[in-house]
């Protein structure tokens, strides 16, 4: 939901380039489409840290 308020820089936060073939199909370009891959890669803590830093830097 936060992504609909303020678009996130996906590659910076997830390491996944948006709109590559594996992520384009039915992708509304919201962060939810990337969360399963982040979890599968066991990178949820890294994502959380990057997200918090990104939010703080924007303040």
DAFEN-V869230 format. One line per field, one symbol per residue. ss: DSSP state (@ for helix, = for strand, . for the rest). phi: phi as a letter, one per 20 degrees, with the letter a starting at -180 (. if undefined). A space follows every 10 residues. Layout:
BEGIN
ss: ???
phi: ???
END
This chain:
BEGIN
ss: .@@@@....@ @@@@...... @@@@...... .@@@@@@@@@ ...@@@@@@@ @@@@@@@@.
phi: .gffebgeeg ffedmdffme gfdfgleemd ggfdffffff eldfffffff fffffffff
END
